């Protein structure tokens, strides 16, 4: 008897909640293949612009982290 009441309560609660998901209200953007190709091309341009910047920053960091000791140099005259 308790199992039947529990099953009925579960089915009623699921049936009641299912109406909330009937209209999702999701927006469809109708983006075709060419839109995604264009966006991918834009992403490639951005990545291509960021690569030299990253290499330059790593070069600066490498240059700053080197141990800089000044060695005396002799001047040769003719």
Secondary structure, DSSP 4 states (H G I P E B T S, - for coil): -HHHHHHHHHHHHHHHHHGGGS---PPP----HHHHHHHHHHHHHHHHHHHHHHHHHHHHHHHHHS---PPP-PPP--
